[in-house]
Amino acid sequence: MPIRITFDALLARKGMKAKHVAALIGVSETQLSLFRSGKVRGIRFSTLAKLCAVLECQPGDLVVYDADPLDLQAADDGDD
């Protein structure tokens, strides 16, 4: 998958705990854990905005796109 979640690294740099962030943005620890592990198919823009506000960051600080032509080819093959 070309999208990597870098949330844990940002938390470490900010010295914050995921449990505290979850409470501040109004999501369950389970939901935040699923995001942290990359086991979600998407994230609501409103949740992303809250994360950015609380962590004083940009969306690109939470997720990173690693281009891999094989991932793009596999996605194209499945659309037929």
mmCIF file of the N, C-alpha and C atoms, coordinates in Angstrom:
data_MODEL
# 
_entry.id   MODEL 
# 
loop_
_atom_site.group_PDB 
_atom_site.id 
_atom_site.type_symbol 
_atom_site.label_atom_id 
_atom_site.label_alt_id 
_atom_site.label_comp_id 
_atom_site.label_asym_id 
_atom_site.label_entity_id 
_atom_site.label_seq_id 
_atom_site.pdbx_PDB_ins_code 
_atom_site.Cartn_x 
_atom_site.Cartn_y 
_atom_site.Cartn_z 
_atom_site.occupancy 
_atom_site.B_iso_or_equiv 
_atom_site.pdbx_formal_charge 
_atom_site.auth_seq_id 
_atom_site.auth_comp_id 
_atom_site.auth_asym_id 
_atom_site.auth_atom_id 
_atom_site.pdbx_PDB_model_num 
ATOM 1   N N  . MET A 1 1  ? 0.851   -1.175 0.000   1.00 0.00 ? 1  MET A N  1 
ATOM 2   C CA . MET A 1 1  ? 0.000   0.000  0.000   1.00 0.00 ? 1  MET A CA 1 
ATOM 3   C C  . MET A 1 1  ? 0.893   1.233  0.000   1.00 0.00 ? 1  MET A C  1 
ATOM 4   N N  . PRO A 1 2  ? 0.658   2.158  -0.883  1.00 0.00 ? 2  PRO A N  1 
ATOM 5   C CA . PRO A 1 2  ? 1.528   3.325  -0.984  1.00 0.00 ? 2  PRO A CA 1 
ATOM 6   C C  . PRO A 1 2  ? 1.292   4.382  0.098   1.00 0.00 ? 2  PRO A C  1 
ATOM 7   N N  . ILE A 1 3  ? 0.244   4.232  0.909   1.00 0.00 ? 3  ILE A N  1 
ATOM 8   C CA . ILE A 1 3  ? -0.027  5.198  1.973   1.00 0.00 ? 3  ILE A CA 1 
ATOM 9   C C  . ILE A 1 3  ? 0.449   4.613  3.303   1.00 0.00 ? 3  ILE A C  1 
ATOM 10  N N  . ARG A 1 4  ? 1.305   5.360  3.994   1.00 0.00 ? 4  ARG A N  1 
ATOM 11  C CA . ARG A 1 4  ? 1.802   4.941  5.303   1.00 0.00 ? 4  ARG A CA 1 
ATOM 12  C C  . ARG A 1 4  ? 1.303   5.911  6.363   1.00 0.00 ? 4  ARG A C  1 
ATOM 13  N N  . ILE A 1 5  ? 0.861   5.381  7.481   1.00 0.00 ? 5  ILE A N  1 
ATOM 14  C CA . ILE A 1 5  ? 0.412   6.196  8.604   1.00 0.00 ? 5  ILE A CA 1 
ATOM 15  C C  . ILE A 1 5  ? 1.628   6.500  9.481   1.00 0.00 ? 5  ILE A C  1 
ATOM 16  N N  . THR A 1 6  ? 1.894   7.772  9.707   1.00 0.00 ? 6  THR A N  1 
ATOM 17  C CA . THR A 1 6  ? 3.052   8.178  10.509  1.00 0.00 ? 6  THR A CA 1 
ATOM 18  C C  . THR A 1 6  ? 2.622   8.842  11.820  1.00 0.00 ? 6  THR A C  1 
ATOM 19  N N  . PHE A 1 7  ? 1.416   8.539  12.236  1.00 0.00 ? 7  PHE A N  1 
ATOM 20  C CA . PHE A 1 7  ? 0.812   9.125  13.429  1.00 0.00 ? 7  PHE A CA 1 
ATOM 21  C C  . PHE A 1 7  ? 1.646   8.849  14.679  1.00 0.00 ? 7  PHE A C  1 
ATOM 22  N N  . ASP A 1 8  ? 2.119   7.610  14.855  1.00 0.00 ? 8  ASP A N  1 
ATOM 23  C CA . ASP A 1 8  ? 2.873   7.260  16.060  1.00 0.00 ? 8  ASP A CA 1 
ATOM 24  C C  . ASP A 1 8  ? 4.156   8.078  16.186  1.00 0.00 ? 8  ASP A C  1 
ATOM 25  N N  . ALA A 1 9  ? 4.837   8.289  15.077  1.00 0.00 ? 9  ALA A N  1 
ATOM 26  C CA . ALA A 1 9  ? 6.065   9.088  15.112  1.00 0.00 ? 9  ALA A CA 1 
ATOM 27  C C  . ALA A 1 9  ? 5.756   10.528 15.520  1.00 0.00 ? 9  ALA A C  1 
ATOM 28  N N  . LEU A 1 10 ? 4.647   11.054 15.019  1.00 0.00 ? 10 LEU A N  1 
ATOM 29  C CA . LEU A 1 10 ? 4.252   12.417 15.374  1.00 0.00 ? 10 LEU A CA 1 
ATOM 30  C C  . LEU A 1 10 ? 3.897   12.497 16.857  1.00 0.00 ? 10 LEU A C  1 
ATOM 31  N N  . LEU A 1 11 ? 3.169   11.503 17.357  1.00 0.00 ? 11 LEU A N  1 
ATOM 32  C CA . LEU A 1 11 ? 2.835   11.474 18.783  1.00 0.00 ? 11 LEU A CA 1 
ATOM 33  C C  . LEU A 1 11 ? 4.100   11.488 19.631  1.00 0.00 ? 11 LEU A C  1 
ATOM 34  N N  . ALA A 1 12 ? 5.073   10.683 19.242  1.00 0.00 ? 12 ALA A N  1 
ATOM 35  C CA . ALA A 1 12 ? 6.328   10.613 19.996  1.00 0.00 ? 12 ALA A CA 1 
ATOM 36  C C  . ALA A 1 12 ? 7.031   11.970 19.999  1.00 0.00 ? 12 ALA A C  1 
ATOM 37  N N  . ARG A 1 13 ? 7.079   12.624 18.843  1.00 0.00 ? 13 ARG A N  1 
ATOM 38  C CA . ARG A 1 13 ? 7.721   13.946 18.768  1.00 0.00 ? 13 ARG A CA 1 
ATOM 39  C C  . ARG A 1 13 ? 6.998   14.976 19.630  1.00 0.00 ? 13 ARG A C  1 
ATOM 40  N N  . LYS A 1 14 ? 5.674   14.854 19.702  1.00 0.00 ? 14 LYS A N  1 
ATOM 41  C CA . LYS A 1 14 ? 4.876   15.811 20.479  1.00 0.00 ? 14 LYS A CA 1 
ATOM 42  C C  . LYS A 1 14 ? 4.806   15.439 21.958  1.00 0.00 ? 14 LYS A C  1 
ATOM 43  N N  . GLY A 1 15 ? 5.242   14.212 22.301  1.00 0.00 ? 15 GLY A N  1 
ATOM 44  C CA . GLY A 1 15 ? 5.180   13.758 23.688  1.00 0.00 ? 15 GLY A CA 1 
ATOM 45  C C  . GLY A 1 15 ? 3.760   13.541 24.174  1.00 0.00 ? 15 GLY A C  1 
ATOM 46  N N  . MET A 1 16 ? 2.888   13.101 23.281  1.00 0.00 ? 16 MET A N  1 
ATOM 47  C CA . MET A 1 16 ? 1.479   12.897 23.622  1.00 0.00 ? 16 MET A CA 1 
ATOM 48  C C  . MET A 1 16 ? 1.129   11.417 23.588  1.00 0.00 ? 16 MET A C  1 
ATOM 49  N N  . LYS A 1 17 ? 0.092   11.055 24.304  1.00 0.00 ? 17 LYS A N  1 
ATOM 50  C CA . LYS A 1 17 ? -0.420  9.685  24.328  1.00 0.00 ? 17 LYS A CA 1 
ATOM 51  C C  . LYS A 1 17 ? -1.655  9.595  23.439  1.00 0.00 ? 17 LYS A C  1 
ATOM 52  N N  . ALA A 1 18 ? -1.792  8.482  22.738  1.00 0.00 ? 18 ALA A N  1 
ATOM 53  C CA . ALA A 1 18 ? -2.931  8.274  21.845  1.00 0.00 ? 18 ALA A CA 1 
ATOM 54  C C  . ALA A 1 18 ? -4.250  8.355  22.611  1.00 0.00 ? 18 ALA A C  1 
ATOM 55  N N  . LYS A 1 19 ? -4.275  7.839  23.820  1.00 0.00 ? 19 LYS A N  1 
ATOM 56  C CA . LYS A 1 19 ? -5.495  7.865  24.637  1.00 0.00 ? 19 LYS A CA 1 
ATOM 57  C C  . LYS A 1 19 ? -5.956  9.306  24.866  1.00 0.00 ? 19 LYS A C  1 
ATOM 58  N N  . HIS A 1 20 ? -5.022  10.183 25.156  1.00 0.00 ? 20 HIS A N  1 
ATOM 59  C CA . HIS A 1 20 ? -5.344  11.596 25.394  1.00 0.00 ? 20 HIS A CA 1 
ATOM 60  C C  . HIS A 1 20 ? -5.849  12.258 24.108  1.00 0.00 ? 20 HIS A C  1 
ATOM 61  N N  . VAL A 1 21 ? -5.191  11.978 22.992  1.00 0.00 ? 21 VAL A N  1 
ATOM 62  C CA . VAL A 1 21 ? -5.606  12.546 21.703  1.00 0.00 ? 21 VAL A CA 1 
ATOM 63  C C  . VAL A 1 21 ? -7.007  12.067 21.347  1.00 0.00 ? 21 VAL A C  1 
ATOM 64  N N  . ALA A 1 22 ? -7.280  10.777 21.551  1.00 0.00 ? 22 ALA A N  1 
ATOM 65  C CA . ALA A 1 22 ? -8.607  10.228 21.253  1.00 0.00 ? 22 ALA A CA 1 
ATOM 66  C C  . ALA A 1 22 ? -9.680  10.980 22.042  1.00 0.00 ? 22 ALA A C  1 
ATOM 67  N N  . ALA A 1 23 ? -9.414  11.222 23.315  1.00 0.00 ? 23 ALA A N  1 
ATOM 68  C CA . ALA A 1 23 ? -10.382 11.948 24.146  1.00 0.00 ? 23 ALA A CA 1 
ATOM 69  C C  . ALA A 1 23 ? -10.569 13.382 23.649  1.00 0.00 ? 23 ALA A C  1 
ATOM 70  N N  . LEU A 1 24 ? -9.486  14.030 23.264  1.00 0.00 ? 24 LEU A N  1 
ATOM 71  C CA . LEU A 1 24 ? -9.567  15.420 22.804  1.00 0.00 ? 24 LEU A CA 1 
ATOM 72  C C  . LEU A 1 24 ? -10.354 15.572 21.508  1.00 0.00 ? 24 LEU A C  1 
ATOM 73  N N  . ILE A 1 25 ? -10.256 14.579 20.608  1.00 0.00 ? 25 ILE A N  1 
ATOM 74  C CA . ILE A 1 25 ? -10.943 14.712 19.317  1.00 0.00 ? 25 ILE A CA 1 
ATOM 75  C C  . ILE A 1 25 ? -12.289 14.003 19.295  1.00 0.00 ? 25 ILE A C  1 
ATOM 76  N N  . GLY A 1 26 ? -12.631 13.300 20.376  1.00 0.00 ? 26 GLY A N  1 
ATOM 77  C CA . GLY A 1 26 ? -13.950 12.690 20.475  1.00 0.00 ? 26 GLY A CA 1 
ATOM 78  C C  . GLY A 1 26 ? -14.128 11.393 19.711  1.00 0.00 ? 26 GLY A C  1 
ATOM 79  N N  . VAL A 1 27 ? -13.072 10.581 19.639  1.00 0.00 ? 27 VAL A N  1 
ATOM 80  C CA . VAL A 1 27 ? -13.194 9.249  19.041  1.00 0.00 ? 27 VAL A CA 1 
ATOM 81  C C  . VAL A 1 27 ? -12.748 8.226  20.073  1.00 0.00 ? 27 VAL A C  1 
ATOM 82  N N  . SER A 1 28 ? -13.154 6.989  19.861  1.00 0.00 ? 28 SER A N  1 
ATOM 83  C CA . SER A 1 28 ? -12.751 5.943  20.793  1.00 0.00 ? 28 SER A CA 1 
ATOM 84  C C  . SER A 1 28 ? -11.284 5.594  20.588  1.00 0.00 ? 28 SER A C  1 
ATOM 85  N N  . GLU A 1 29 ? -10.688 5.030  21.625  1.00 0.00 ? 29 GLU A N  1 
ATOM 86  C CA . GLU A 1 29 ? -9.303  4.573  21.504  1.00 0.00 ? 29 GLU A CA 1 
ATOM 87  C C  . GLU A 1 29 ? -9.194  3.494  20.430  1.00 0.00 ? 29 GLU A C  1 
ATOM 88  N N  . THR A 1 30 ? -10.234 2.675  20.305  1.00 0.00 ? 30 THR A N  1 
ATOM 89  C CA . THR A 1 30 ? -10.248 1.619  19.291  1.00 0.00 ? 30 THR A CA 1 
ATOM 90  C C  . THR A 1 30 ? -10.203 2.215  17.898  1.00 0.00 ? 30 THR A C  1 
ATOM 91  N N  . GLN A 1 31 ? -11.027 3.227  17.649  1.00 0.00 ? 31 GLN A N  1 
ATOM 92  C CA . GLN A 1 31 ? -11.024 3.873  16.332  1.00 0.00 ? 31 GLN A CA 1 
ATOM 93  C C  . GLN A 1 31 ? -9.658  4.470  16.015  1.00 0.00 ? 31 GLN A C  1 
ATOM 94  N N  . LEU A 1 32 ? -9.066  5.132  16.988  1.00 0.00 ? 32 LEU A N  1 
ATOM 95  C CA . LEU A 1 32 ? -7.758  5.738  16.767  1.00 0.00 ? 32 LEU A CA 1 
ATOM 96  C C  . LEU A 1 32 ? -6.692  4.666  16.560  1.00 0.00 ? 32 LEU A C  1 
ATOM 97  N N  . SER A 1 33 ? -6.810  3.565  17.278  1.00 0.00 ? 33 SER A N  1 
ATOM 98  C CA . SER A 1 33 ? -5.872  2.455  17.117  1.00 0.00 ? 33 SER A CA 1 
ATOM 99  C C  . SER A 1 33 ? -5.948  1.864  15.714  1.00 0.00 ? 33 SER A C  1 
ATOM 100 N N  . LEU A 1 34 ? -7.154  1.736  15.190  1.00 0.00 ? 34 LEU A N  1 
ATOM 101 C CA . LEU A 1 34 ? -7.318  1.221  13.824  1.00 0.00 ? 34 LEU A CA 1 
ATOM 102 C C  . LEU A 1 34 ? -6.668  2.158  12.813  1.00 0.00 ? 34 LEU A C  1 
ATOM 103 N N  . PHE A 1 35 ? -6.821  3.446  13.010  1.00 0.00 ? 35 PHE A N  1 
ATOM 104 C CA . PHE A 1 35 ? -6.169  4.419  12.132  1.00 0.00 ? 35 PHE A CA 1 
ATOM 105 C C  . PHE A 1 35 ? -4.653  4.303  12.245  1.00 0.00 ? 35 PHE A C  1 
ATOM 106 N N  . ARG A 1 36 ? -4.157  4.228  13.473  1.00 0.00 ? 36 ARG A N  1 
ATOM 107 C CA . ARG A 1 36 ? -2.711  4.143  13.708  1.00 0.00 ? 36 ARG A CA 1 
ATOM 108 C C  . ARG A 1 36 ? -2.097  2.938  13.018  1.00 0.00 ? 36 ARG A C  1 
ATOM 109 N N  . SER A 1 37 ? -2.838  1.837  12.996  1.00 0.00 ? 37 SER A N  1 
ATOM 110 C CA . SER A 1 37 ? -2.309  0.599  12.412  1.00 0.00 ? 37 SER A CA 1 
ATOM 111 C C  . SER A 1 37 ? -2.532  0.521  10.904  1.00 0.00 ? 37 SER A C  1 
ATOM 112 N N  . GLY A 1 38 ? -3.278  1.479  10.360  1.00 0.00 ? 38 GLY A N  1 
ATOM 113 C CA . GLY A 1 38 ? -3.547  1.465  8.920   1.00 0.00 ? 38 GLY A CA 1 
ATOM 114 C C  . GLY A 1 38 ? -4.633  0.484  8.522   1.00 0.00 ? 38 GLY A C  1 
ATOM 115 N N  . LYS A 1 39 ? -5.438  0.045  9.485   1.00 0.00 ? 39 LYS A N  1 
ATOM 116 C CA . LYS A 1 39 ? -6.479  -0.946 9.212   1.00 0.00 ? 39 LYS A CA 1 
ATOM 117 C C  . LYS A 1 39 ? -7.827  -0.319 8.875   1.00 0.00 ? 39 LYS A C  1 
ATOM 118 N N  . VAL A 1 40 ? -7.807  0.922  8.454   1.00 0.00 ? 40 VAL A N  1 
ATOM 119 C CA . VAL A 1 40 ? -9.032  1.594  8.023   1.00 0.00 ? 40 VAL A CA 1 
ATOM 120 C C  . VAL A 1 40 ? -8.922  1.887  6.534   1.00 0.00 ? 40 VAL A C  1 
ATOM 121 N N  . ARG A 1 41 ? -10.057 1.970  5.881   1.00 0.00 ? 41 ARG A N  1 
ATOM 122 C CA . ARG A 1 41 ? -10.060 2.263  4.446   1.00 0.00 ? 41 ARG A CA 1 
ATOM 123 C C  . ARG A 1 41 ? -10.096 3.761  4.176   1.00 0.00 ? 41 ARG A C  1 
ATOM 124 N N  . GLY A 1 42 ? -10.382 4.524  5.213   1.00 0.00 ? 42 GLY A N  1 
ATOM 125 C CA . GLY A 1 42 ? -10.454 5.966  5.044   1.00 0.00 ? 42 GLY A CA 1 
ATOM 126 C C  . GLY A 1 42 ? -10.595 6.657  6.386   1.00 0.00 ? 42 GLY A C  1 
ATOM 127 N N  . ILE A 1 43 ? -10.562 7.977  6.340   1.00 0.00 ? 43 ILE A N  1 
ATOM 128 C CA . ILE A 1 43 ? -10.740 8.791  7.536   1.00 0.00 ? 43 ILE A CA 1 
ATOM 129 C C  . ILE A 1 43 ? -11.587 9.995  7.134   1.00 0.00 ? 43 ILE A C  1 
ATOM 130 N N  . ARG A 1 44 ? -12.494 10.375 7.991   1.00 0.00 ? 44 ARG A N  1 
ATOM 131 C CA . ARG A 1 44 ? -13.332 11.544 7.703   1.00 0.00 ? 44 ARG A CA 1 
ATOM 132 C C  . ARG A 1 44 ? -12.488 12.809 7.763   1.00 0.00 ? 44 ARG A C  1 
ATOM 133 N N  . PHE A 1 45 ? -12.799 13.733 6.872   1.00 0.00 ? 45 PHE A N  1 
ATOM 134 C CA . PHE A 1 45 ? -12.069 15.000 6.880   1.00 0.00 ? 45 PHE A CA 1 
ATOM 135 C C  . PHE A 1 45 ? -12.236 15.716 8.217   1.00 0.00 ? 45 PHE A C  1 
ATOM 136 N N  . SER A 1 46 ? -13.402 15.593 8.834   1.00 0.00 ? 46 SER A N  1 
ATOM 137 C CA . SER A 1 46 ? -13.615 16.256 10.124  1.00 0.00 ? 46 SER A CA 1 
ATOM 138 C C  . SER A 1 46 ? -12.693 15.669 11.195  1.00 0.00 ? 46 SER A C  1 
ATOM 139 N N  . THR A 1 47 ? -12.492 14.358 11.172  1.00 0.00 ? 47 THR A N  1 
ATOM 140 C CA . THR A 1 47 ? -11.577 13.716 12.120  1.00 0.00 ? 47 THR A CA 1 
ATOM 141 C C  . THR A 1 47 ? -10.143 14.124 11.826  1.00 0.00 ? 47 THR A C  1 
ATOM 142 N N  . LEU A 1 48 ? -9.785  14.157 10.560  1.00 0.00 ? 48 LEU A N  1 
ATOM 143 C CA . LEU A 1 48 ? -8.444  14.581 10.165  1.00 0.00 ? 48 LEU A CA 1 
ATOM 144 C C  . LEU A 1 48 ? -8.188  16.020 10.610  1.00 0.00 ? 48 LEU A C  1 
ATOM 145 N N  . ALA A 1 49 ? -9.176  16.876 10.433  1.00 0.00 ? 49 ALA A N  1 
ATOM 146 C CA . ALA A 1 49 ? -9.041  18.279 10.848  1.00 0.00 ? 49 ALA A CA 1 
ATOM 147 C C  . ALA A 1 49 ? -8.846  18.385 12.360  1.00 0.00 ? 49 ALA A C  1 
ATOM 148 N N  . LYS A 1 50 ? -9.590  17.592 13.122  1.00 0.00 ? 50 LYS A N  1 
ATOM 149 C CA . LYS A 1 50 ? -9.438  17.611 14.583  1.00 0.00 ? 50 LYS A CA 1 
ATOM 150 C C  . LYS A 1 50 ? -8.052  17.134 14.992  1.00 0.00 ? 50 LYS A C  1 
ATOM 151 N N  . LEU A 1 51 ? -7.577  16.069 14.345  1.00 0.00 ? 51 LEU A N  1 
ATOM 152 C CA . LEU A 1 51 ? -6.227  15.576 14.638  1.00 0.00 ? 51 LEU A CA 1 
ATOM 153 C C  . LEU A 1 51 ? -5.189  16.661 14.370  1.00 0.00 ? 51 LEU A C  1 
ATOM 154 N N  . CYS A 1 52 ? -5.326  17.320 13.239  1.00 0.00 ? 52 CYS A N  1 
ATOM 155 C CA . CYS A 1 52 ? -4.376  18.377 12.880  1.00 0.00 ? 52 CYS A CA 1 
ATOM 156 C C  . CYS A 1 52 ? -4.428  19.535 13.872  1.00 0.00 ? 52 CYS A C  1 
ATOM 157 N N  . ALA A 1 53 ? -5.619  19.891 14.322  1.00 0.00 ? 53 ALA A N  1 
ATOM 158 C CA . ALA A 1 53 ? -5.761  20.989 15.281  1.00 0.00 ? 53 ALA A CA 1 
ATOM 159 C C  . ALA A 1 53 ? -5.112  20.636 16.619  1.00 0.00 ? 53 ALA A C  1 
ATOM 160 N N  . VAL A 1 54 ? -5.406  19.444 17.117  1.00 0.00 ? 54 VAL A N  1 
ATOM 161 C CA . VAL A 1 54 ? -4.880  19.022 18.416  1.00 0.00 ? 54 VAL A CA 1 
ATOM 162 C C  . VAL A 1 54 ? -3.365  18.837 18.368  1.00 0.00 ? 54 VAL A C  1 
ATOM 163 N N  . LEU A 1 55 ? -2.875  18.274 17.276  1.00 0.00 ? 55 LEU A N  1 
ATOM 164 C CA . LEU A 1 55 ? -1.443  17.982 17.163  1.00 0.00 ? 55 LEU A CA 1 
ATOM 165 C C  . LEU A 1 55 ? -0.648  19.131 16.538  1.00 0.00 ? 55 LEU A C  1 
ATOM 166 N N  . GLU A 1 56 ? -1.366  20.196 16.153  1.00 0.00 ? 56 GLU A N  1 
ATOM 167 C CA . GLU A 1 56 ? -0.732  21.358 15.511  1.00 0.00 ? 56 GLU A CA 1 
ATOM 168 C C  . GLU A 1 56 ? 0.162   20.902 14.358  1.00 0.00 ? 56 GLU A C  1 
ATOM 169 N N  . CYS A 1 57 ? -0.482  20.218 13.402  1.00 0.00 ? 57 CYS A N  1 
ATOM 170 C CA . CYS A 1 57 ? 0.260   19.661 12.273  1.00 0.00 ? 57 CYS A CA 1 
ATOM 171 C C  . CYS A 1 57 ? -0.555  19.782 10.991  1.00 0.00 ? 57 CYS A C  1 
ATOM 172 N N  . GLN A 1 58 ? -0.003  19.295 9.917   1.00 0.00 ? 58 GLN A N  1 
ATOM 173 C CA . GLN A 1 58 ? -0.664  19.234 8.620   1.00 0.00 ? 58 GLN A CA 1 
ATOM 174 C C  . GLN A 1 58 ? -0.997  17.772 8.318   1.00 0.00 ? 58 GLN A C  1 
ATOM 175 N N  . PRO A 1 59 ? -1.979  17.510 7.445   1.00 0.00 ? 59 PRO A N  1 
ATOM 176 C CA . PRO A 1 59 ? -2.312  16.120 7.105   1.00 0.00 ? 59 PRO A CA 1 
ATOM 177 C C  . PRO A 1 59 ? -1.097  15.305 6.653   1.00 0.00 ? 59 PRO A C  1 
ATOM 178 N N  . GLY A 1 60 ? -0.175  15.935 5.954   1.00 0.00 ? 60 GLY A N  1 
ATOM 179 C CA . GLY A 1 60 ? 1.020   15.239 5.491   1.00 0.00 ? 60 GLY A CA 1 
ATOM 180 C C  . GLY A 1 60 ? 1.950   14.808 6.611   1.00 0.00 ? 60 GLY A C  1 
ATOM 181 N N  . ASP A 1 61 ? 1.726   15.331 7.815   1.00 0.00 ? 61 ASP A N  1 
ATOM 182 C CA . ASP A 1 61 ? 2.501   14.887 8.974   1.00 0.00 ? 61 ASP A CA 1 
ATOM 183 C C  . ASP A 1 61 ? 1.939   13.587 9.545   1.00 0.00 ? 61 ASP A C  1 
ATOM 184 N N  . LEU A 1 62 ? 0.715   13.243 9.157   1.00 0.00 ? 62 LEU A N  1 
ATOM 185 C CA . LEU A 1 62 ? 0.043   12.046 9.673   1.00 0.00 ? 62 LEU A CA 1 
ATOM 186 C C  . LEU A 1 62 ? 0.087   10.872 8.705   1.00 0.00 ? 62 LEU A C  1 
ATOM 187 N N  . VAL A 1 63 ? 0.115   11.178 7.432   1.00 0.00 ? 63 VAL A N  1 
ATOM 188 C CA . VAL A 1 63 ? 0.167   10.134 6.405   1.00 0.00 ? 63 VAL A CA 1 
ATOM 189 C C  . VAL A 1 63 ? 1.208   10.516 5.360   1.00 0.00 ? 63 VAL A C  1 
ATOM 190 N N  . VAL A 1 64 ? 1.841   9.501  4.791   1.00 0.00 ? 64 VAL A N  1 
ATOM 191 C CA . VAL A 1 64 ? 2.876   9.711  3.780   1.00 0.00 ? 64 VAL A CA 1 
ATOM 192 C C  . VAL A 1 64 ? 2.560   8.834  2.585   1.00 0.00 ? 64 VAL A C  1 
ATOM 193 N N  . TYR A 1 65 ? 2.735   9.382  1.396   1.00 0.00 ? 65 TYR A N  1 
ATOM 194 C CA . TYR A 1 65 ? 2.532   8.628  0.160   1.00 0.00 ? 65 TYR A CA 1 
ATOM 195 C C  . TYR A 1 65 ? 3.887   8.174  -0.358  1.00 0.00 ? 65 TYR A C  1 
ATOM 196 N N  . ASP A 1 66 ? 4.076   6.861  -0.435  1.00 0.00 ? 66 ASP A N  1 
ATOM 197 C CA . ASP A 1 66 ? 5.289   6.273  -1.004  1.00 0.00 ? 66 ASP A CA 1 
ATOM 198 C C  . ASP A 1 66 ? 4.926   5.685  -2.353  1.00 0.00 ? 66 ASP A C  1 
ATOM 199 N N  . ALA A 1 67 ? 5.314   6.361  -3.405  1.00 0.00 ? 67 ALA A N  1 
ATOM 200 C CA . ALA A 1 67 ? 4.975   5.916  -4.758  1.00 0.00 ? 67 ALA A CA 1 
ATOM 201 C C  . ALA A 1 67 ? 5.593   4.553  -5.048  1.00 0.00 ? 67 ALA A C  1 
ATOM 202 N N  . ASP A 1 68 ? 4.765   3.651  -5.543  1.00 0.00 ? 68 ASP A N  1 
ATOM 203 C CA . ASP A 1 68 ? 5.214   2.329  -5.962  1.00 0.00 ? 68 ASP A CA 1 
ATOM 204 C C  . ASP A 1 68 ? 4.409   1.955  -7.193  1.00 0.00 ? 68 ASP A C  1 
ATOM 205 N N  . PRO A 1 69 ? 5.020   1.938  -8.366  1.00 0.00 ? 69 PRO A N  1 
ATOM 206 C CA . PRO A 1 69 ? 4.296   1.639  -9.603  1.00 0.00 ? 69 PRO A CA 1 
ATOM 207 C C  . PRO A 1 69 ? 3.545   0.307  -9.561  1.00 0.00 ? 69 PRO A C  1 
ATOM 208 N N  . LEU A 1 70 ? 4.043   -0.667 -8.812  1.00 0.00 ? 70 LEU A N  1 
ATOM 209 C CA . LEU A 1 70 ? 3.363   -1.964 -8.726  1.00 0.00 ? 70 LEU A CA 1 
ATOM 210 C C  . LEU A 1 70 ? 2.013   -1.837 -8.027  1.00 0.00 ? 70 LEU A C  1 
ATOM 211 N N  . ASP A 1 71 ? 1.931   -0.983 -6.997  1.00 0.00 ? 71 ASP A N  1 
ATOM 212 C CA . ASP A 1 71 ? 0.649   -0.766 -6.322  1.00 0.00 ? 71 ASP A CA 1 
ATOM 213 C C  . ASP A 1 71 ? -0.362  -0.151 -7.270  1.00 0.00 ? 71 ASP A C  1 
ATOM 214 N N  . LEU A 1 72 ? 0.060   0.800  -8.072  1.00 0.00 ? 72 LEU A N  1 
ATOM 215 C CA . LEU A 1 72 ? -0.845  1.456  -9.013  1.00 0.00 ? 72 LEU A CA 1 
ATOM 216 C C  . LEU A 1 72 ? -1.297  0.485  -10.093 1.00 0.00 ? 72 LEU A C  1 
ATOM 217 N N  . GLN A 1 73 ? -0.401  -0.360 -10.562 1.00 0.00 ? 73 GLN A N  1 
ATOM 218 C CA . GLN A 1 73 ? -0.754  -1.345 -11.584 1.00 0.00 ? 73 GLN A CA 1 
ATOM 219 C C  . GLN A 1 73 ? -1.757  -2.352 -11.026 1.00 0.00 ? 73 GLN A C  1 
ATOM 220 N N  . ALA A 1 74 ? -1.553  -2.809 -9.796  1.00 0.00 ? 74 ALA A N  1 
ATOM 221 C CA . ALA A 1 74 ? -2.466  -3.766 -9.175  1.00 0.00 ? 74 ALA A CA 1 
ATOM 222 C C  . ALA A 1 74 ? -3.852  -3.157 -9.019  1.00 0.00 ? 74 ALA A C  1 
ATOM 223 N N  . ALA A 1 75 ? -3.927  -1.880 -8.669  1.00 0.00 ? 75 ALA A N  1 
ATOM 224 C CA . ALA A 1 75 ? -5.218  -1.206 -8.528  1.00 0.00 ? 75 ALA A CA 1 
ATOM 225 C C  . ALA A 1 75 ? -5.922  -1.115 -9.871  1.00 0.00 ? 75 ALA A C  1 
ATOM 226 N N  . ASP A 1 76 ? -5.183  -0.834 -10.927 1.00 0.00 ? 76 ASP A N  1 
ATOM 227 C CA . ASP A 1 76 ? -5.772  -0.750 -12.267 1.00 0.00 ? 76 ASP A CA 1 
ATOM 228 C C  . ASP A 1 76 ? -6.291  -2.101 -12.728 1.00 0.00 ? 76 ASP A C  1 
ATOM 229 N N  . ASP A 1 77 ? -5.565  -3.169 -12.427 1.00 0.00 ? 77 ASP A N  1 
ATOM 230 C CA . ASP A 1 77 ? -5.968  -4.509 -12.845 1.00 0.00 ? 77 ASP A CA 1 
ATOM 231 C C  . ASP A 1 77 ? -7.276  -4.939 -12.189 1.00 0.00 ? 77 ASP A C  1 
ATOM 232 N N  . GLY A 1 78 ? -7.546  -4.464 -10.978 1.00 0.00 ? 78 GLY A N  1 
ATOM 233 C CA . GLY A 1 78 ? -8.751  -4.857 -10.265 1.00 0.00 ? 78 GLY A CA 1 
ATOM 234 C C  . GLY A 1 78 ? -9.991  -4.094 -10.666 1.00 0.00 ? 78 GLY A C  1 
ATOM 235 N N  . ASP A 1 79 ? -9.862  -3.062 -11.477 1.00 0.00 ? 79 ASP A N  1 
ATOM 236 C CA . ASP A 1 79 ? -11.004 -2.226 -11.843 1.00 0.00 ? 79 ASP A CA 1 
ATOM 237 C C  . ASP A 1 79 ? -11.782 -2.741 -13.043 1.00 0.00 ? 79 ASP A C  1 
ATOM 238 N N  . ASP A 1 80 ? -11.311 -3.784 -13.694 1.00 0.00 ? 80 ASP A N  1 
ATOM 239 C CA . ASP A 1 80 ? -11.975 -4.274 -14.912 1.00 0.00 ? 80 ASP A CA 1 
ATOM 240 C C  . ASP A 1 80 ? -13.299 -4.905 -14.644 1.00 0.00 ? 80 ASP A C  1 
# 
